[in-house]
């Protein structure tokens, strides 16, 4: 199998046919054989029915349906585990990741890269989101143990070696942007202009973006623990100064106030890491599979399906 295309789907019933048409048009004459793996992440609309229909009419389109909504990261992992191709592409179902870029990315991959990443511009994006994203990436460049590129998301093509490297990583909390950077390997880049969604609305709320950003900051470093120590010393020192400058009757009131603030802050930081360690220790599966479409017999020399991914 030359290429596997992994597409996480959540409530995309109105967009799957457009996605299918765009992929067929983009790959026709460029890719000799490919498969598209639609991962239904517990959709509440007719996404699964649409995936079944596409699979019945075009055997290149397969589907995996998860038992509930586990999130995009587990859905991508599920798709990677079911991918049989020597090259694996990841893209969204809403056509914000233009399929027309795939032939160009595949050509670049075959020049010796193990990852080719499509990096989008931020033209047409809301001002608050552009500003917050740039601020986050500046913060990440200082704090993270891996380097993240602004505008580089999940849209990329991986060699089989890079895909297998990702699958070998055992952690439960998966921050894919960091994992893509952590595995290393030579990486090529393709730049494209920001594309509006073809159907539906973004399901990323501000709270979701903040949570996702915190996941990234805590998944690849323990540096927030060190500032907590420094801040504790600073606040304790300020409390001491305040106590020295105030009268005797107010002096002791400043001490518990300062210490209390430090304790709350440090407990919050420690709790974030302890909670993640607890989640990792439980070793629960990333997802559960409810239904899969028919899987063709692998060709000689083809990468075989990792059956452990069915409940993992």
SULMOMO-V405826 format. One record per backbone hydrogen bond with DSSP energy under -0.5 kcal/mol. NH is the residue of the N-H (numbers start at 0). CO is the residue of the C=O. If there is no record, write none. Layout:
NH|CO / NH|CO
This chain:
2|32 / 3|86 / 4|34 / 5|3 / 5|88 / 6|36 / 8|38 / 14|11 / 15|11 / 18|14 / 19|15 / 20|16 / 21|17 / 22|18 / 23|19 / 24|20 / 25|21 / 26|22 / 27|23 / 29|26 / 30|26 / 34|2 / 35|59 / 36|4 / 37|35 / 37|61 / 38|6 / 38|36 / 39|37 / 39|63 / 40|8 / 40|38 / 41|39 / 49|45 / 50|46 / 51|47 / 52|48 / 53|49 / 54|50 / 55|51 / 56|52 / 57|53 / 60|57 / 61|35 / 61|59 / 63|37 / 64|290 / 65|39 / 65|63 / 66|287 / 69|67 / 74|70 / 75|71 / 76|72 / 77|73 / 78|74 / 79|75 / 80|76 / 81|77 / 82|78 / 82|79 / 85|0 / 86|1 / 87|157 / 88|3 / 89|155 / 90|5 / 92|7 / 94|91 / 97|95 / 100|97 / 101|98 / 104|100 / 105|101 / 106|102 / 107|103 / 108|104 / 109|105 / 110|107 / 111|108 / 112|107 / 112|108 / 113|185 / 114|185 / 115|156 / 116|187 / 117|154 / 118|116 / 118|189 / 119|117 / 119|150 / 120|191 / 124|121 / 129|125 / 130|126 / 131|127 / 132|128 / 133|129 / 134|130 / 135|131 / 136|132 / 137|133 / 138|134 / 139|135 / 140|136 / 141|137 / 141|138 / 142|138 / 143|139 / 144|219 / 147|145 / 151|148 / 152|117 / 152|150 / 155|89 / 155|153 / 156|115 / 157|87 / 158|113 / 159|85 / 162|158 / 163|159 / 164|160 / 165|161 / 166|162 / 167|163 / 168|165 / 173|171 / 174|172 / 175|173 / 177|174 / 178|174 / 179|175 / 180|176 / 181|177 / 182|178 / 183|180 / 187|114 / 189|116 / 191|118 / 197|93 / 204|202 / 208|204 / 209|205 / 210|206 / 211|207 / 212|208 / 213|209 / 214|210 / 215|211 / 216|212 / 217|213 / 218|214 / 219|215 / 224|221 / 225|221 / 225|222 / 226|222 / 227|223 / 228|224 / 228|225 / 229|225 / 230|226 / 231|227 / 232|228 / 233|229 / 234|230 / 235|231 / 236|232 / 237|233 / 238|234 / 239|235 / 240|236 / 241|237 / 242|238 / 243|239 / 244|240 / 245|241 / 249|246 / 250|246 / 251|247 / 253|249 / 253|250 / 254|250 / 255|251 / 256|252 / 257|253 / 258|254 / 259|255 / 260|256 / 261|257 / 262|258 / 263|259 / 264|260 / 265|261 / 266|262 / 267|263 / 268|264 / 269|265 / 270|266 / 271|267 / 272|268 / 273|269 / 274|270 / 275|271 / 276|272 / 277|273 / 278|274 / 279|275 / 280|276 / 281|277 / 282|278 / 282|279 / 285|311 / 288|309 / 289|64 / 290|64 / 292|62 / 295|293 / 301|298 / 302|83 / 305|80 / 306|304 / 308|305 / 309|306 / 310|307 / 311|308
